[in-house]
Amino acid sequence: MRRSALSLAALAVTALPLAAPAAPAPKLAATSFASLTPPPTPYDEAADAHKDLASAKARAKAHHKLLLLDLGGNWCPDCRILAATMALPDLAPWVRQHYEVVMVDVGRYTKNLDISAAYGIDRPKGVPAIFIIDPRTNRLINDGHVTALSDARSMSPQALADWLAQWTK
């Protein structure tokens, strides 16, 4: 009797739908930001953010990727650290595989804030503000976590990569 009860329990557990696991981030060689050279201007201040966003969303949808919307400013050290980390040779291919990235300059919270407002956040409480979006539904996947990387300097490169990985499938 015990064996059949265990077999039934095992069948019940295997019949449950499982959440798709996140695609693990690659293990990074960089263990600190000391070796990084952050780009001086990762955000194009003259870009048409709305056009760039629409193009990136279309590419993400066509290639079955998530859209990573990075709102920030060139004055922000955490924004520059994140940009440098995503450009690392051992992380950049993984980012390209899972995300279509669009970098949007918000100045000093003086422009392009209508983009964040479209996702329910009138003014991010910090930058970089990272919006992970399902391009098929235009749904914000990481709601409640968009400013989690606004203190990127306090994290390690691997922690940043792992944070990005948790939203993938």
MARBATI-6405 format. One record per residue: residue in one letter; x, y, z of N, C-alpha, C, CB in turn. Coordinates in nm, 2 decimals. Glycine has a CB too. Example, Ala and Ser with C-alpha at 12.3 -4.5 7.8 and 13.67 -1.06 7.14 Angstrom:
<pts>
PT  type     npx     npy     npz    capx    capy    capz     cpx     cpy     cpz    cbpx    cbpy    cbpz
PT     A    1.32   -0.57    0.78    1.23   -0.45    0.78    1.32   -0.33    0.78    1.13   -0.45    0.90
PT     S    1.28   -0.22    0.71    1.37   -0.11    0.71    1.29    0.00    0.79    1.41   -0.06    0.57
</pts>
This chain:
<pts>
PT  type     npx     npy     npz    capx    capy    capz     cpx     cpy     cpz    cbpx    cbpy    cbpz
PT     M    0.08   -0.12    0.00    0.00    0.00    0.00    0.09    0.13    0.00   -0.09    0.00    0.12
PT     R    0.19    0.12    0.08    0.28    0.24    0.09    0.34    0.27   -0.05    0.39    0.22    0.19
PT     R    0.38    0.17   -0.13    0.44    0.20   -0.26    0.34    0.26   -0.35    0.49    0.07   -0.31
PT     S    0.22    0.22   -0.35    0.12    0.28   -0.44    0.08    0.42   -0.40   -0.01    0.19   -0.45
PT     A    0.08    0.45   -0.28    0.06    0.59   -0.23    0.17    0.68   -0.28    0.04    0.59   -0.08
PT     L    0.30    0.63   -0.27    0.41    0.71   -0.31    0.41    0.72   -0.46    0.54    0.64   -0.27
PT     S    0.37    0.62   -0.53    0.36    0.63   -0.68    0.26    0.73   -0.72    0.33    0.49   -0.74
PT     L    0.14    0.73   -0.65    0.04    0.83   -0.69    0.09    0.97   -0.66   -0.09    0.80   -0.61
PT     A    0.16    0.98   -0.55    0.21    1.12   -0.51    0.31    1.16   -0.62    0.28    1.11   -0.37
PT     A    0.40    1.07   -0.66    0.50    1.10   -0.76    0.43    1.14   -0.89    0.59    0.99   -0.79
PT     L    0.32    1.07   -0.93    0.25    1.10   -1.05    0.18    1.24   -1.04    0.14    1.00   -1.08
PT     A    0.13    1.27   -0.92    0.06    1.40   -0.90    0.17    1.51   -0.91    0.00    1.41   -0.76
PT     V    0.28    1.49   -0.86    0.39    1.60   -0.87    0.43    1.62   -1.01    0.51    1.56   -0.78
PT     T    0.45    1.51   -1.08    0.50    1.52   -1.22    0.39    1.58   -1.31    0.55    1.39   -1.27
PT     A    0.27    1.57   -1.27    0.16    1.62   -1.36    0.14    1.77   -1.34    0.03    1.55   -1.32
PT     L    0.20    1.83   -1.23    0.19    1.97   -1.21    0.27    2.05   -1.32    0.24    2.01   -1.07
PT     P    0.21    2.16   -1.37    0.29    2.24   -1.47    0.41    2.30   -1.40    0.20    2.34   -1.53
PT     L    0.52    2.30   -1.46    0.64    2.36   -1.41    0.67    2.49   -1.47    0.76    2.26   -1.42
PT     A    0.71    2.59   -1.40    0.75    2.72   -1.45    0.88    2.70   -1.53    0.77    2.82   -1.34
PT     A    0.89    2.76   -1.64    1.01    2.75   -1.72    1.13    2.81   -1.65    0.99    2.82   -1.86
PT     P    1.24    2.74   -1.63    1.35    2.80   -1.56    1.41    2.91   -1.64    1.45    2.69   -1.53
PT     A    1.47    3.00   -1.57    1.54    3.11   -1.63    1.67    3.06   -1.70    1.58    3.22   -1.53
PT     A    1.70    3.12   -1.81    1.83    3.09   -1.88    1.94    3.14   -1.79    1.83    3.15   -2.03
PT     P    2.03    3.05   -1.74    2.13    3.10   -1.65    2.23    3.19   -1.72    2.21    2.98   -1.60
PT     A    2.28    3.29   -1.65    2.38    3.38   -1.70    2.51    3.31   -1.71    2.39    3.51   -1.61
PT     P    2.59    3.35   -1.81    2.72    3.29   -1.81    2.81    3.33   -1.69    2.80    3.33   -1.95
PT     K    2.90    3.25   -1.66    3.00    3.28   -1.55    3.10    3.38   -1.61    3.07    3.15   -1.49
PT     L    3.10    3.50   -1.54    3.19    3.60   -1.59    3.33    3.60   -1.53    3.13    3.74   -1.56
PT     A    3.42    3.63   -1.61    3.56    3.63   -1.57    3.59    3.75   -1.48    3.66    3.64   -1.69
PT     A    3.52    3.87   -1.51    3.53    3.99   -1.43    3.47    3.97   -1.29    3.47    4.11   -1.50
PT     T    3.55    3.99   -1.18    3.49    3.97   -1.05    3.47    4.10   -0.98    3.58    3.89   -0.97
PT     S    3.52    4.21   -1.04    3.49    4.35   -0.99    3.48    4.44   -1.10    3.61    4.39   -0.89
PT     F    3.44    4.56   -1.07    3.43    4.67   -1.18    3.57    4.74   -1.20    3.33    4.77   -1.14
PT     A    3.67    4.70   -1.13    3.80    4.77   -1.14    3.86    4.76   -1.28    3.90    4.72   -1.04
PT     S    3.83    4.64   -1.34    3.89    4.62   -1.47    3.80    4.67   -1.59    3.91    4.47   -1.49
PT     L    3.68    4.72   -1.56    3.59    4.77   -1.66    3.63    4.91   -1.70    3.45    4.76   -1.61
PT     T    3.60    4.94   -1.82    3.62    5.08   -1.87    3.48    5.12   -1.92    3.72    5.09   -1.99
PT     P    3.40    5.18   -1.83    3.26    5.22   -1.87    3.26    5.32   -1.98    3.19    5.28   -1.75
PT     P    3.17    5.29   -2.08    3.16    5.39   -2.19    3.13    5.53   -2.14    3.06    5.34   -2.29
PT     P    3.19    5.63   -2.19    3.16    5.77   -2.14    3.02    5.81   -2.17    3.26    5.87   -2.21
PT     T    2.96    5.76   -2.28    2.82    5.80   -2.31    2.74    5.68   -2.37    2.82    5.92   -2.41
PT     P    2.69    5.60   -2.29    2.62    5.48   -2.34    2.48    5.52   -2.39    2.60    5.38   -2.23
PT     Y    2.43    5.64   -2.36    2.30    5.69   -2.40    2.31    5.79   -2.51    2.21    5.74   -2.28
PT     D    2.25    5.78   -2.62    2.25    5.87   -2.73    2.15    5.98   -2.70    2.22    5.81   -2.87
PT     E    2.21    6.10   -2.66    2.12    6.21   -2.61    2.04    6.27   -2.73    2.21    6.32   -2.55
PT     A    2.08    6.25   -2.85    2.01    6.30   -2.97    1.92    6.20   -3.03    2.11    6.35   -3.07
PT     A    1.91    6.08   -2.98    1.83    5.97   -3.04    1.68    6.00   -3.03    1.86    5.84   -2.98
PT     D    1.61    5.95   -3.13    1.46    5.95   -3.12    1.42    5.83   -3.04    1.40    5.95   -3.27
PT     A    1.40    5.84   -2.91    1.38    5.73   -2.82    1.25    5.65   -2.86    1.37    5.78   -2.68
PT     H    1.15    5.72   -2.91    1.03    5.65   -2.94    1.04    5.57   -3.07    0.91    5.76   -2.97
PT     K    1.12    5.62   -3.16    1.15    5.54   -3.28    1.24    5.42   -3.25    1.22    5.63   -3.39
PT     D    1.34    5.44   -3.17    1.43    5.33   -3.13    1.35    5.23   -3.05    1.54    5.39   -3.04
PT     L    1.26    5.27   -2.96    1.19    5.17   -2.89    1.10    5.09   -2.98    1.10    5.24   -2.78
PT     A    1.03    5.15   -3.07    0.94    5.08   -3.16    1.02    4.98   -3.25    0.86    5.18   -3.25
PT     S    1.13    5.02   -3.29    1.22    4.93   -3.37    1.27    4.81   -3.29    1.34    5.01   -3.43
PT     A    1.31    4.84   -3.17    1.36    4.73   -3.08    1.25    4.64   -3.05    1.42    4.79   -2.96
PT     K    1.13    4.69   -3.02    1.02    4.60   -2.99    0.98    4.51   -3.10    0.89    4.69   -2.95
PT     A    0.98    4.57   -3.23    0.95    4.49   -3.34    1.06    4.38   -3.36    0.95    4.58   -3.47
PT     R    1.18    4.41   -3.34    1.29    4.31   -3.36    1.28    4.20   -3.25    1.43    4.38   -3.34
PT     A    1.25    4.24   -3.13    1.23    4.15   -3.02    1.11    4.05   -3.05    1.20    4.22   -2.88
PT     K    1.01    4.10   -3.10    0.89    4.02   -3.13    0.93    3.92   -3.24    0.77    4.11   -3.17
PT     A    0.99    3.97   -3.35    1.02    3.89   -3.46    1.12    3.78   -3.43    1.08    3.98   -3.57
PT     H    1.21    3.81   -3.33    1.32    3.71   -3.30    1.29    3.64   -3.17    1.45    3.78   -3.29
PT     H    1.17    3.65   -3.11    1.13    3.58   -2.99    1.22    3.61   -2.87    1.12    3.43   -3.02
PT     K    1.25    3.73   -2.86    1.33    3.78   -2.74    1.25    3.87   -2.65    1.46    3.85   -2.79
PT     L    1.30    3.89   -2.54    1.25    3.99   -2.45    1.30    4.13   -2.49    1.28    3.96   -2.30
PT     L    1.23    4.23   -2.46    1.28    4.37   -2.48    1.34    4.42   -2.34    1.16    4.46   -2.53
PT     L    1.46    4.47   -2.35    1.52    4.53   -2.23    1.53    4.68   -2.26    1.66    4.46   -2.20
PT     L    1.45    4.75   -2.19    1.44    4.90   -2.20    1.53    4.95   -2.09    1.30    4.95   -2.20
PT     D    1.64    5.02   -2.12    1.73    5.07   -2.02    1.71    5.23   -2.02    1.88    5.03   -2.05
PT     L    1.65    5.28   -1.92    1.63    5.43   -1.91    1.74    5.48   -1.81    1.49    5.46   -1.85
PT     G    1.82    5.58   -1.86    1.93    5.63   -1.78    1.99    5.75   -1.84    2.04    5.52   -1.77
PT     G    2.10    5.79   -1.78    2.17    5.91   -1.83    2.32    5.90   -1.83    2.13    6.03   -1.74
PT     N    2.39    5.97   -1.91    2.53    5.96   -1.92    2.60    6.01   -1.80    2.58    6.03   -2.04
PT     W    2.54    6.09   -1.72    2.59    6.14   -1.59    2.59    6.04   -1.48    2.51    6.27   -1.55
PT     C    2.52    5.93   -1.50    2.50    5.83   -1.39    2.60    5.72   -1.39    2.36    5.77   -1.41
PT     P    2.69    5.71   -1.29    2.79    5.60   -1.28    2.73    5.46   -1.28    2.87    5.62   -1.16
PT     D    2.62    5.44   -1.22    2.56    5.31   -1.22    2.51    5.27   -1.36    2.44    5.30   -1.12
PT     C    2.46    5.36   -1.43    2.42    5.34   -1.57    2.54    5.30   -1.66    2.35    5.46   -1.63
PT     R    2.65    5.37   -1.64    2.77    5.34   -1.71    2.83    5.20   -1.68    2.87    5.45   -1.69
PT     I    2.82    5.17   -1.55    2.87    5.04   -1.50    2.79    4.93   -1.56    2.87    5.03   -1.34
PT     L    2.65    4.94   -1.56    2.57    4.84   -1.62    2.60    4.83   -1.77    2.42    4.88   -1.60
PT     A    2.61    4.94   -1.84    2.64    4.93   -1.98    2.77    4.86   -2.01    2.64    5.07   -2.05
PT     A    2.87    4.89   -1.93    3.00    4.82   -1.95    3.00    4.67   -1.91    3.11    4.89   -1.85
PT     T    2.92    4.64   -1.82    2.90    4.50   -1.78    2.83    4.42   -1.89    2.82    4.48   -1.65
PT     M    2.72    4.48   -1.95    2.65    4.41   -2.05    2.74    4.40   -2.18    2.52    4.49   -2.09
PT     A    2.84    4.48   -2.19    2.93    4.48   -2.31    3.05    4.38   -2.29    2.98    4.62   -2.34
PT     L    3.06    4.32   -2.17    3.17    4.23   -2.15    3.17    4.12   -2.25    3.17    4.17   -2.01
PT     P    3.28    4.08   -2.30    3.29    3.97   -2.41    3.22    3.84   -2.37    3.43    3.94   -2.44
PT     D    3.22    3.81   -2.24    3.16    3.68   -2.20    3.01    3.70   -2.16    3.23    3.62   -2.08
PT     L    2.96    3.82   -2.16    2.82    3.84   -2.13    2.74    3.90   -2.25    2.80    3.94   -2.02
PT     A    2.80    3.98   -2.34    2.74    4.04   -2.45    2.66    3.94   -2.54    2.84    4.12   -2.53
PT     P    2.73    3.83   -2.58    2.65    3.74   -2.67    2.53    3.68   -2.60    2.74    3.62   -2.71
PT     W    2.54    3.65   -2.47    2.42    3.60   -2.40    2.31    3.71   -2.39    2.46    3.56   -2.25
PT     V    2.34    3.83   -2.37    2.25    3.94   -2.37    2.18    3.95   -2.51    2.31    4.08   -2.33
PT     R    2.26    3.94   -2.61    2.20    3.95   -2.75    2.11    3.83   -2.78    2.31    3.96   -2.85
PT     Q    2.14    3.72   -2.72    2.06    3.60   -2.74    1.92    3.61   -2.68    2.14    3.47   -2.69
PT     H    1.92    3.67   -2.56    1.79    3.68   -2.49    1.71    3.81   -2.49    1.82    3.64   -2.35
PT     Y    1.78    3.91   -2.52    1.72    4.05   -2.52    1.75    4.13   -2.64    1.77    4.12   -2.40
PT     E    1.65    4.21   -2.67    1.67    4.32   -2.77    1.68    4.44   -2.68    1.55    4.33   -2.88
PT     V    1.80    4.51   -2.68    1.82    4.62   -2.58    1.80    4.75   -2.65    1.97    4.61   -2.53
PT     V    1.73    4.84   -2.58    1.72    4.98   -2.62    1.76    5.07   -2.51    1.58    5.01   -2.68
PT     M    1.85    5.16   -2.53    1.90    5.25   -2.43    1.83    5.38   -2.45    2.06    5.26   -2.43
PT     V    1.77    5.44   -2.35    1.69    5.56   -2.37    1.74    5.66   -2.27    1.54    5.54   -2.35
PT     D    1.79    5.78   -2.32    1.84    5.88   -2.24    1.72    5.96   -2.17    1.93    5.98   -2.32
PT     V    1.72    5.97   -2.04    1.62    6.05   -1.97    1.67    6.18   -1.92    1.56    5.97   -1.85
PT     G    1.79    6.22   -1.97    1.85    6.34   -1.92    1.87    6.34   -1.77    1.77    6.47   -1.97
PT     R    1.83    6.45   -1.71    1.83    6.45   -1.56    1.68    6.45   -1.52    1.90    6.58   -1.50
PT     Y    1.62    6.34   -1.57    1.47    6.32   -1.55    1.39    6.43   -1.62    1.44    6.31   -1.40
PT     T    1.44    6.47   -1.73    1.38    6.58   -1.81    1.32    6.54   -1.94    1.48    6.70   -1.82
PT     K    1.35    6.42   -1.99    1.29    6.38   -2.12    1.26    6.23   -2.12    1.39    6.42   -2.23
PT     N    1.18    6.20   -2.21    1.14    6.06   -2.24    1.08    5.99   -2.12    1.26    5.98   -2.28
PT     L    1.03    6.06   -2.03    0.96    6.00   -1.91    0.82    5.95   -1.95    0.95    6.10   -1.80
PT     D    0.77    5.99   -2.06    0.64    5.94   -2.11    0.66    5.79   -2.15    0.59    6.01   -2.23
PT     I    0.78    5.74   -2.18    0.80    5.60   -2.21    0.78    5.52   -2.08    0.94    5.58   -2.26
PT     S    0.84    5.56   -1.97    0.82    5.49   -1.84    0.68    5.50   -1.80    0.92    5.54   -1.73
PT     A    0.62    5.61   -1.82    0.48    5.63   -1.78    0.38    5.53   -1.85    0.43    5.78   -1.81
PT     A    0.42    5.50   -1.98    0.34    5.40   -2.05    0.34    5.27   -1.98    0.39    5.39   -2.19
PT     Y    0.43    5.24   -1.90    0.44    5.11   -1.82    0.40    5.13   -1.67    0.58    5.05   -1.83
PT     G    0.34    5.25   -1.64    0.28    5.27   -1.51    0.38    5.34   -1.41    0.24    5.14   -1.45
PT     I    0.49    5.39   -1.46    0.59    5.45   -1.37    0.62    5.59   -1.43    0.72    5.37   -1.36
PT     D    0.56    5.69   -1.36    0.57    5.83   -1.41    0.71    5.88   -1.41    0.48    5.92   -1.33
PT     R    0.78    5.85   -1.31    0.92    5.90   -1.29    1.00    5.79   -1.21    0.93    6.04   -1.23
PT     P    1.09    5.72   -1.28    1.16    5.62   -1.20    1.23    5.68   -1.08    1.27    5.55   -1.29
PT     K    1.24    5.61   -0.97    1.30    5.66   -0.85    1.45    5.65   -0.85    1.25    5.58   -0.73
PT     G    1.51    5.60   -0.96    1.65    5.59   -0.98    1.68    5.54   -1.12    1.71    5.50   -0.87
PT     V    1.80    5.56   -1.16    1.85    5.50   -1.29    1.98    5.43   -1.26    1.87    5.61   -1.39
PT     P    2.01    5.33   -1.34    1.93    5.28   -1.45    1.80    5.22   -1.41    2.01    5.19   -1.54
PT     A    1.70    5.25   -1.49    1.57    5.19   -1.47    1.55    5.09   -1.58    1.45    5.29   -1.47
PT     I    1.54    4.96   -1.54    1.54    4.85   -1.64    1.40    4.80   -1.65    1.64    4.74   -1.61
PT     F    1.34    4.81   -1.77    1.21    4.75   -1.79    1.23    4.63   -1.88    1.12    4.86   -1.86
PT     I    1.19    4.51   -1.83    1.19    4.39   -1.91    1.05    4.37   -1.96    1.24    4.26   -1.82
PT     I    1.03    4.37   -2.09    0.90    4.37   -2.15    0.88    4.25   -2.24    0.88    4.51   -2.23
PT     D    0.76    4.19   -2.23    0.72    4.09   -2.33    0.67    4.16   -2.45    0.61    3.99   -2.27
PT     P    0.75    4.16   -2.57    0.71    4.24   -2.68    0.57    4.19   -2.75    0.82    4.23   -2.78
PT     R    0.53    4.07   -2.72    0.41    4.02   -2.78    0.29    4.09   -2.71    0.40    3.87   -2.77
PT     T    0.30    4.11   -2.58    0.18    4.17   -2.51    0.21    4.31   -2.46    0.15    4.08   -2.39
PT     N    0.33    4.35   -2.47    0.38    4.48   -2.42    0.36    4.49   -2.27    0.29    4.60   -2.49
PT     R    0.37    4.38   -2.21    0.35    4.37   -2.06    0.49    4.38   -1.99    0.28    4.23   -2.02
PT     L    0.49    4.46   -1.89    0.61    4.48   -1.80    0.63    4.35   -1.72    0.61    4.61   -1.72
PT     I    0.73    4.28   -1.74    0.76    4.15   -1.67    0.81    4.17   -1.53    0.85    4.06   -1.75
PT     N    0.90    4.27   -1.51    0.97    4.29   -1.39    0.91    4.41   -1.31    1.12    4.32   -1.41
PT     D    0.78    4.42   -1.31    0.71    4.52   -1.24    0.75    4.52   -1.09    0.55    4.50   -1.25
PT     G    0.78    4.63   -1.03    0.82    4.64   -0.89    0.97    4.62   -0.88    0.75    4.53   -0.81
PT     H    1.04    4.60   -0.98    1.19    4.58   -0.98    1.27    4.66   -1.08    1.22    4.43   -1.00
PT     V    1.20    4.76   -1.14    1.27    4.84   -1.25    1.39    4.92   -1.20    1.17    4.93   -1.31
PT     T    1.39    4.96   -1.07    1.51    5.03   -1.03    1.60    4.95   -0.94    1.46    5.15   -0.95
PT     A    1.59    4.82   -0.95    1.68    4.73   -0.87    1.83    4.75   -0.90    1.64    4.58   -0.89
PT     L    1.86    4.79   -1.02    2.00    4.81   -1.05    2.05    4.95   -1.04    2.02    4.76   -1.19
PT     S    1.97    5.04   -0.98    2.01    5.18   -0.96    2.13    5.20   -0.87    1.89    5.26   -0.91
PT     D    2.17    5.10   -0.80    2.29    5.10   -0.72    2.38    4.99   -0.77    2.25    5.08   -0.57
PT     A    2.40    4.98   -0.90    2.48    4.87   -0.96    2.62    4.86   -0.91    2.48    4.89   -1.11
PT     R    2.67    4.98   -0.87    2.81    4.98   -0.82    2.83    4.89   -0.69    2.86    5.12   -0.78
PT     S    2.72    4.87   -0.62    2.73    4.79   -0.50    2.72    4.64   -0.53    2.62    4.83   -0.40
PT     M    2.70    4.60   -0.65    2.69    4.46   -0.69    2.82    4.42   -0.76    2.56    4.44   -0.78
PT     S    2.83    4.29   -0.79    2.94    4.24   -0.87    2.89    4.23   -1.01    2.99    4.11   -0.81
PT     P    2.99    4.22   -1.11    2.95    4.19   -1.25    2.86    4.07   -1.26    3.07    4.18   -1.34
PT     Q    2.89    3.96   -1.18    2.82    3.84   -1.19    2.68    3.86   -1.13    2.89    3.73   -1.11
PT     A    2.66    3.94   -1.03    2.53    3.97   -0.97    2.44    4.04   -1.07    2.54    4.05   -0.84
PT     L    2.50    4.13   -1.15    2.43    4.20   -1.25    2.38    4.10   -1.36    2.51    4.32   -1.31
PT     A    2.47    4.02   -1.40    2.44    3.92   -1.50    2.33    3.83   -1.45    2.56    3.83   -1.54
PT     D    2.34    3.78   -1.33    2.24    3.69   -1.27    2.10    3.76   -1.26    2.28    3.64   -1.14
PT     W    2.10    3.89   -1.23    1.98    3.97   -1.22    1.91    3.97   -1.36    2.00    4.12   -1.17
PT     L    1.99    3.99   -1.46    1.93    3.99   -1.60    1.88    3.86   -1.64    2.04    4.04   -1.70
PT     A    1.95    3.75   -1.59    1.91    3.62   -1.63    1.78    3.57   -1.56    2.02    3.52   -1.59
PT     Q    1.74    3.63   -1.45    1.62    3.58   -1.38    1.49    3.60   -1.46    1.61    3.64   -1.25
PT     W    1.49    3.69   -1.56    1.37    3.73   -1.63    1.36    3.65   -1.76    1.37    3.87   -1.66
PT     T    1.46    3.57   -1.80    1.46    3.50   -1.92    1.40    3.36   -1.91    1.60    3.48   -1.98
PT     K    1.38    3.30   -2.02    1.32    3.16   -2.02    1.41    3.07   -2.11    1.18    3.16   -2.06
</pts>
